[in-house]
Amino acid sequence: MCRLTGYIGSEVCAADLVLHPTRSIVRQSFECKERISGDGWTPSSLNGDGFGLGWYDEDRERDVTPCVYRCTRPAWNEANLQSLGLKIHANVLFAHVRAASEGMDVSESTCHPFSCGRFLFMHNGGISQYFRLRRRLFDVLKHDLPFNYAVARGSSDSAVIFALFLNCILDMHRSNESRITSASSPDRVAHSLSDEELMLVPVSPEQLRATVERVLQILQSLCEDEHVEGVSLLNIVVTDGLSMVGTRFTVSSDPTFKQCASLYFARGSRYEDLGQPKNGAYEVLHESRIPKFAMITSEPLSDSINDWIPVPCQSSIVITSCISVLIGPIVLKPGIHRPLIRDSLAMLLTRAQSRKQLCFGVSKHEENKRKSIVREHGDERDQARIQPSLNFGSGADLSVLEQHMATLRYEIQSCTDSVLSTAELPGEYLFWGRRNGSIVVWDLQLREIVQQVQHHRKSVFALRVDTKRRRVYSGSSNGVIREWKIMDSLSVHSSDILECIRTINCGRVGEIFSLSVLENVQNASSRDHASDACDNELQLLVASSDMSLRLLSVSCENCSKELELPSFTKPKVKLFNATFDPWTETLPEREIASLDSESLLSQYHYGAVYAVENAMNGDVVCSGCADGFIRMWCTRTFKFIALLRGHHGAVTSLAVVDDESLTGSRRTAECRSLSWLFSGSMDGTVRVWDVRKAVCRMTLQAHDGGVLSLSAFSDGRAVVSGGADMRIVMWCSKTLTRLRVIETVAVVESLCTSSSLGLVFCALANSSIQAWSVLDPEGIHRVCCNSQSPAPPQEKLDSSLESRVVQKVSVDDSSGNLSMEDVLARWVAIRSVSQSTVRKMQNECWNAAQFAAGLLESL
């Protein structure tokens, strides 16, 4: 048993991981806390049989091979490590302290990390009855390079596991030899390359993950064939300098044994010592939803426990070069594959190569030390600059852009940290959450800050306003949710607008990215026996970076100061992703093995859940995930409904537009509510989904960079998107055409729309908030909602998605003032494609023909 740490992301000093933290890897060499004691003669807290460091050159295009420093002396007694740690700066770093098992020799060749070609490898654990299996393991090594590597280090089971990995890499390259060429000699194909040259060929994150799982499959099969008793702990971390893969896996002869060696991961913007003076009190800081680094470690490196999220047992974790963290169950049964997850990983990595500026953050802005001020705007220099030449979808709505400009009404310059989240109590207050954990209250009428509260310790990523109860819910990056009561300004004599009435500590869930409030959600079995007590129960959806979506049920009468989430009874915590919840039992392995690839995608989130919204009057919950998929869940049964696919990057934001805003005033009581879901992704697109049919209606080419925020006007007239390209785009929710393009001066972190004031509030990365006004809000409303379409027929929520209804497009206008602008805006919204065999496109062509016929008849 050993302790290990792997880092990938922005440049870091090795001392910040190895030496300085209160629970650094050096301290874990003599005082680890979570190691499983196995041999009985070595103290479980001691890892003194050597250590090692591995890192890559900053210019990995020039040199793809890693540098390794290993020593057999204990890490706490090595003077060279103290000086090296202060001088090594790298984007990829491995650190390992070793506790050799019985019979294993202690030498530099058997110390971790192991390296070969472009690969670095570490292992924590051991193979049960290794010396009994060693001969069989050597028989698997068919290539000379891995065989010789294992012979030279054969006394170490970890070295033989790495040799198996190298053997599988060569098998993969030889099977794909027609598609592999040498970087130095493009004319040479794989069959003419030596094993050493093939070790330098880059691999995708999916190939890296598949190879590691192939090694686990070999080890499990050999243990079963030889009837090995005992437990093999197989926590593996491997990298090629571009991406990183880790596993938390156990092979046991006892099917009831589910214990795994500890493994955690963390992600964020910075990892710094916040002690005054510096005392090793390191914490993970979150300055944006897009992380700049990620770590895999056997134990937390700091005392800030909520920064570290446990990796689920029997799972693999993949960190791509753009710091996308994806986690999924390891399925080793024959015939079980996950091609969709592999495709998703490959697409994420491919698109990340052209978006590195988004992956590793934007340039830092100097903090404005002045007090918060308001600058009034209104002259021509503050008009938004419209650039019709930009490739933002169709250009048929340029007349709207030219006639109706957006005006910057005022700008709030924050004096401290950047703003990460915004929310509005309609017509009264604007709330925003900062990076330093504070929440600011802005009076929309007085245009001044009326309160600032500092209850959270870390960044506030989630804000949600419950207008019915006059409550604000905030979620921070250390897994804490707070409930605030909005005081009535007419009934209070103090300046306090917000009063904290409840604190919920969710534990090790990572960042809380999104919150949503549901009204009286009940289980299907108990809905018929509902009582009035449900009116006093808070239903709160929580989306977090531990890949879980939770529905918290808390009595509104019990407003204690702090609640611990693990203390809730099971009926109080509903999970839409129960497998990855740290406080519930995982699904039995036989149940996982019985799932096909589609079911695996449906059952689990494979990455951080960035956004959650409820649609269809709370009957459906939609969650946007870092794996690029959107999942729909039924709030009555907590069961999966549908998987929405199409994005090629992480889904970072969601917005819902429904009811009268889409169906118009002719909507009848018999008609079910119509909901459209807008989803923004790091691939730069906004997709529009029909929630009832779970189909994509349109893909909007929104931004040059990733879409970081979406917000819909409460009356449904428009949806606004903000991105890393420093632009805000306004879309008509009726015709799905672009209405505005607003250029800002920094990355748009968060958006909030005010229907009552006709304003769009955008929080920028330069710590300022801008309030943009549409000069002709009535004009926008006329473009979106002037002509009413007939109400769609009554239709049940169909999880099988077999029914397809073609709705007739109407151009009738009861007021008789239909303009050419209206006609063109609605015409370009129909995606007519000729000579297409796709049924959906045929329907769109028919809709276009009906539209043209109706227009000609009305002339």
Beta strands, then each sheet from edge to edge (+ up, - down):
strand 1: 3-13
strand 2: 51-55
strand 3: 67-71
strand 4: 89-97
strand 5: 114-116
strand 6: 119-126
strand 7: 231-239
strand 8: 244-252
strand 9: 264-268
strand 10: 270-273
strand 11: 282-285
strand 12: 293-297
strand 13: 309-310
strand 14: 315-319
strand 15: 325-329
strand 16: 373-376
strand 17: 406-413
strand 18: 419-425
strand 19: 429-434
strand 20: 439-443
strand 21: 448-453
strand 22: 460-466
strand 23: 471-476
strand 24: 480-486
strand 25: 498-505
strand 26: 512-518
strand 27: 537-544
strand 28: 549-555
strand 29: 563-564
strand 30: 573-575
strand 31: 609-615
strand 32: 620-625
strand 33: 630-634
strand 34: 639-644
strand 35: 651-658
strand 36: 675-681
strand 37: 685-690
strand 38: 695-701
strand 39: 707-712
strand 40: 718-723
strand 41: 727-732
strand 42: 738-743
strand 43: 748-754
strand 44: 759-764
strand 45: 768-774
sheet 1: 3+ 2- 4+ 1- 12+ 9- 13+
sheet 2: 5+ 6- 7+ 8- 14+ 15-
sheet 3: 10+ 11-
sheet 4: 16+ 17- 45+ 44- 43+
sheet 5: 18+ 19- 20+ 21-
sheet 6: 22+ 23- 24+ 25- 29-
sheet 7: 26+ 27- 28+ 30-
sheet 8: 31+ 32- 33+ 34-
sheet 9: 35+ 36- 37+ 38-
sheet 10: 39+ 40- 41+ 42-
end
